Amino acid sequence: MSIDYEQKIPNNVDLAGDKTLQRALEHWQPEFLNWWGDMGPEGSGAFDVYLRTAISVDPGGWANFGHVKMPDYRWGIFLNPAIPDRKISFGAHKGEPVWQEVPGEYRSNLRRIIVTQGDTEPASVEQQRHLGLTCPSLYDLRNLFQVNVEEGRHLWAMVYLLHRYFGRDGREEAEALLERRSGDADNPRILGAFNERTPDWLSFFMFTYFTDRDGKFQLAALAESAFDPLARTTKFMHTEEAHHMFVGESGVARIIQRTCEVMAQNKVDDPARVRSLGVIDLPTMQRYVNFHSSVTLDLFGSDVSSNAATFYTTGLKGRFEEARITDDHVLLDQSYPVFEPVAGALVTREAPALNALNERLRDDFVKDSVAGIARWNRIIQKAGIDFQLAVPHKAFHRQIGPLAGLKVSPEGRVLSEAQWSGHVGQWLPTTEDRAFVGSLMGRVVEPGKFVNWIAPPAAGINKQPVNFEYVRFN
């Protein structure tokens, strides 16, 4: 299959001059398109969607907007510009020049990191495959599709690294990224959160708020890598991730706004009565926050991890905003606080900082999450409603690490099995909650119209009006 490397695959990696990489991608690209046809947004192949396409990393080329059919989207390969004389900023190789090729002794761990990151990208597309059938508006449908194509581009970014730097092993891993399936019993995605269902738009907005925020912190840590091609690739991916989190934060904010409007207009606060008016009650939203926050916390890995220590010491993965941290960036004699269960209570102990890097990144994520939820609470407060959303305790509903399976309330109290069973329906979405939210999902595709349970956005995309024809159906 012949590919026009300037038009079909925008890139800044000299793809047209790399015959070996061309041959690899000429095999992989048709398989990717087959995967997209099978597992991408359902029934959308003929739609013209107002999408942003990156054709370069400079400000003028990063965000080109126009209507395009998604199977014809130009999934490109981009690395941020190289920093001249860049040095490794942490770990045992601190102060040495960064690597342009994969060191043999770190080859396996680097491949593992890239594959794990790459596996999350198609997984989220698979999880969101059916959402277009119940979109609350054309504006939201377009945002869903933008997230989908950018997750596809992020997959291309990781596949480029596998093909370019890892030979046959890399090609086999790239093929496997298209073979696993989210939620498949026999061949699931690597990380648990990416095997969860995303059955409704409240789940989608929570996913893009919390789980894509995990992506922000993981990509920022990888952007510190001593392997320069990985650092430059993830820096550009990090730029695109901001839109995904915007979709989540603004989507939940608009749901809250609409709920508060209906509550105020009808002077009701009982959740059952709020539901009867066709909007999502605030306690249900809190249960969704609890679920998606806790599932995402597990993505950071075990609280104390020898793998995390190895990745840092060898220079493969740094910390969030490594340069802003005022320590020696080696961490041999430093500690960091972690929770552990002792005699029916949570206690804090000091763990070696090198082994607690996952926990530090998790804490950075929690601080960032809390800031966004404070913005949601301002909407509720402005409406004069006595309710506040909150991020649950870090130990709540955890399935990975020393806290896995521990019964802890959202406030951080360790519970007995009976206490947990008696209250879990107040803390996590119930079957009835999910059925109710599902019952609200109805497709609205008239420009400028929105389903009852969500408010319109304050502004459209790329200075277009809210009632713009963001998706054209053919």
Backbone hydrogen bonds, N-H to C=O, Kabsch-Sander energy under -0.5 kcal/mol:
donor,donor_aa,acceptor,acceptor_aa,energy
5,Y,3,I,-1.0
8,K,4,D,-2.8
9,I,4,D,-0.8
12,N,77,I,-1.5
17,G,14,D,-0.9
18,D,15,L,-1.3
19,K,17,G,-0.8
22,Q,18,D,-2.3
23,R,19,K,-2.4
24,A,20,T,-1.8
25,L,21,L,-2.6
26,E,22,Q,-2.5
27,H,23,R,-1.0
28,W,24,A,-2.0
29,Q,25,L,-3.3
31,E,27,H,-0.8
32,F,28,W,-2.4
33,L,29,Q,-2.4
34,N,30,P,-2.1
35,W,31,E,-2.5
36,W,32,F,-2.9
37,G,33,L,-2.4
38,D,34,N,-2.0
39,M,35,W,-3.6
40,G,36,W,-2.4
42,E,129,R,-2.4
44,S,41,P,-1.4
47,F,44,S,-1.8
48,D,472,R,-2.5
49,V,47,F,-0.7
49,V,68,V,-2.5
50,Y,470,Y,-2.7
51,L,49,V,-1.3
51,L,66,G,-2.2
53,T,64,N,-2.9
55,I,61,G,-3.0
56,S,61,G,-1.0
61,G,58,D,-1.6
62,W,58,D,-1.6
63,A,59,P,-0.6
64,N,53,T,-1.8
65,F,63,A,-0.6
66,G,51,L,-1.5
68,V,49,V,-2.0
70,M,47,F,-0.5
72,D,69,K,-1.8
73,Y,70,M,-1.8
75,W,73,Y,-1.4
76,G,74,R,-0.8
77,I,10,P,-2.3
80,N,232,R,-2.1
86,R,83,I,-1.6
88,I,96,E,-3.3
91,G,329,H,-2.7
92,A,313,T,-2.7
93,H,313,T,-0.5
94,K,91,G,-1.6
95,G,88,I,-3.3
96,E,93,H,-2.4
98,V,86,R,-1.8
99,W,226,A,-2.9
106,Y,103,P,-1.6
107,R,104,G,-1.0
110,L,106,Y,-2.5
111,R,107,R,-2.4
112,R,108,S,-2.2
113,I,109,N,-2.3
114,I,110,L,-2.4
115,V,111,R,-2.8
116,T,112,R,-2.4
117,Q,113,I,-2.2
118,G,114,I,-2.9
119,D,115,V,-2.4
120,T,116,T,-0.9
120,T,117,Q,-0.8
121,E,117,Q,-0.7
121,E,118,G,-0.8
123,A,119,D,-1.1
124,S,120,T,-1.8
125,V,121,E,-1.1
126,E,122,P,-2.3
127,Q,123,A,-2.4
128,Q,124,S,-1.5
129,R,126,E,-1.1
131,L,128,Q,-1.3
133,L,130,H,-1.6
134,T,131,L,-1.9
135,C,132,G,-1.0
141,L,137,S,-2.1
142,R,138,L,-2.6
143,N,139,Y,-1.8
144,L,140,D,-2.5
145,F,141,L,-2.3
146,Q,142,R,-2.3
147,V,143,N,-2.4
148,N,144,L,-2.4
149,V,145,F,-2.6
150,E,146,Q,-2.0
151,E,147,V,-2.3
152,G,148,N,-2.0
153,R,149,V,-2.0
154,H,150,E,-2.3
155,L,151,E,-1.8
156,W,152,G,-2.0
157,A,153,R,-2.1
158,M,154,H,-1.8
159,V,155,L,-2.6
160,Y,156,W,-2.5
161,L,157,A,-1.4
162,L,158,M,-2.2
163,H,159,V,-2.9
164,R,160,Y,-3.0
165,Y,161,L,-2.3
166,F,162,L,-1.5
169,D,166,F,-0.6
170,G,166,F,-1.8
171,R,167,G,-2.1
172,E,168,R,-2.5
173,E,169,D,-2.3
174,A,170,G,-2.4
175,E,171,R,-1.9
176,A,172,E,-2.0
177,L,173,E,-1.5
178,L,174,A,-0.5
178,L,175,E,-1.2
179,E,176,A,-1.2
180,R,176,A,-1.9
181,R,187,N,-2.5
184,D,181,R,-1.8
194,F,191,L,-1.3
195,N,192,G,-2.3
196,E,193,A,-0.8
198,T,127,Q,-0.6
204,F,200,D,-1.9
205,F,201,W,-2.6
206,M,202,L,-2.2
207,F,203,S,-2.8
208,T,204,F,-2.7
209,Y,205,F,-1.7
210,F,206,M,-3.1
211,T,206,M,-0.5
211,T,207,F,-1.2
212,D,207,F,-1.7
214,D,210,F,-1.6
215,G,211,T,-1.5
216,K,212,D,-1.7
217,F,213,R,-1.8
218,Q,214,D,-2.8
219,L,215,G,-2.8
220,A,216,K,-1.9
221,A,217,F,-2.0
222,L,218,Q,-2.1
223,A,219,L,-2.0
224,E,221,A,-1.0
225,S,222,L,-2.0
226,A,315,G,-3.3
228,D,99,W,-2.2
228,D,226,A,-1.2
230,L,227,F,-0.8
231,A,227,F,-1.9
232,R,228,D,-2.9
233,T,229,P,-1.9
234,T,230,L,-2.6
235,K,231,A,-1.6
236,F,232,R,-1.3
237,M,233,T,-2.0
238,H,234,T,-2.5
239,T,235,K,-1.1
240,E,236,F,-1.3
241,E,237,M,-1.8
242,A,238,H,-0.7
242,A,239,T,-0.7
243,H,240,E,-1.2
244,H,240,E,-0.8
245,M,241,E,-1.7
246,F,242,A,-2.0
247,V,243,H,-2.4
248,G,244,H,-1.8
249,E,245,M,-3.1
250,S,246,F,-2.7
251,G,247,V,-1.8
252,V,248,G,-2.4
253,A,249,E,-2.2
254,R,250,S,-2.2
255,I,251,G,-1.8
256,I,252,V,-2.7
257,Q,253,A,-2.6
258,R,254,R,-2.1
259,T,255,I,-2.4
260,C,256,I,-2.8
261,E,257,Q,-2.2
262,V,258,R,-2.3
263,M,259,T,-2.6
264,A,260,C,-2.5
265,Q,261,E,-2.7
266,N,262,V,-2.1
267,K,263,M,-0.9
268,V,263,M,-1.7
274,V,270,D,-2.6
275,R,271,P,-2.6
276,S,272,A,-1.8
277,L,273,R,-0.7
277,L,274,V,-1.2
278,G,275,R,-2.4
279,V,274,V,-1.1
281,D,279,V,-0.6
285,M,281,D,-1.5
286,Q,282,L,-2.1
287,R,283,P,-1.9
288,Y,284,T,-2.0
289,V,285,M,-2.3
290,N,286,Q,-2.7
291,F,287,R,-2.1
292,H,288,Y,-2.6
293,S,289,V,-2.6
294,S,290,N,-1.9
295,V,291,F,-2.5
296,T,292,H,-1.8
297,L,293,S,-2.0
298,D,294,S,-1.2
299,L,296,T,-1.4
300,F,297,L,-1.3
301,G,298,D,-1.8
305,S,355,N,-3.1
309,A,305,S,-1.5
310,T,306,S,-2.3
311,F,307,N,-2.9
312,Y,308,A,-2.0
313,T,309,A,-2.8
314,T,310,T,-2.4
315,G,312,Y,-1.4
316,L,311,F,-2.1
317,K,311,F,-1.5
318,G,221,A,-2.2
322,E,319,R,-1.1
324,R,321,E,-1.6
325,I,322,E,-1.5
327,D,325,I,-1.3
334,Q,331,L,-0.9
336,Y,351,A,-2.6
338,V,349,R,-2.6
340,E,347,V,-2.0
342,V,345,A,-3.2
345,A,342,V,-1.1
347,V,340,E,-2.5
347,V,345,A,-0.6
349,R,338,V,-2.6
351,A,336,Y,-2.8
351,A,349,R,-0.6
353,A,334,Q,-2.7
354,L,331,L,-0.6
355,N,352,P,-0.8
356,A,352,P,-1.2
357,L,354,L,-0.7
359,E,303,D,-0.8
360,R,356,A,-2.1
361,L,357,L,-2.3
362,R,358,N,-2.3
363,D,359,E,-2.4
364,D,360,R,-2.1
365,F,361,L,-2.1
366,V,362,R,-2.5
367,K,363,D,-2.2
368,D,364,D,-1.8
369,S,365,F,-2.5
370,V,366,V,-2.6
371,A,367,K,-1.4
372,G,368,D,-1.3
373,I,369,S,-2.0
374,A,370,V,-1.9
375,R,371,A,-1.0
376,W,372,G,-1.5
377,N,373,I,-2.4
378,R,374,A,-1.4
379,I,375,R,-0.9
379,I,376,W,-0.7
380,I,376,W,-1.4
381,Q,377,N,-2.8
382,K,378,R,-2.4
383,A,379,I,-1.3
384,G,381,Q,-1.7
385,I,380,I,-2.0
387,F,385,I,-1.7
393,H,410,P,-2.1
396,F,393,H,-1.8
398,R,395,A,-0.9
404,A,401,G,-1.9
405,G,398,R,-2.7
406,L,403,L,-1.9
408,V,406,L,-0.9
409,S,413,R,-2.7
412,G,409,S,-1.9
415,L,407,K,-3.6
420,W,416,S,-2.5
421,S,417,E,-2.7
422,G,418,A,-2.0
423,H,419,Q,-0.8
423,H,420,W,-1.1
424,V,420,W,-2.1
426,Q,423,H,-2.5
427,W,423,H,-0.7
427,W,424,V,-1.0
428,L,424,V,-2.6
434,R,430,T,-2.5
435,A,431,T,-2.2
436,F,432,E,-2.6
437,V,433,D,-2.9
438,G,434,R,-2.5
439,S,435,A,-1.9
440,L,436,F,-0.9
440,L,437,V,-1.0
441,M,437,V,-0.6
441,M,438,G,-1.0
442,G,440,L,-0.6
444,V,135,C,-2.4
448,G,466,V,-0.6
449,K,446,E,-2.4
451,V,136,P,-1.7
454,I,451,V,-1.3
455,A,254,R,-1.4
460,G,464,Q,-0.6
463,K,460,G,-0.5
464,Q,461,I,-1.9
468,F,465,P,-1.7
470,Y,468,F,-1.9
472,R,48,D,-3.0
473,F,471,V,-0.5
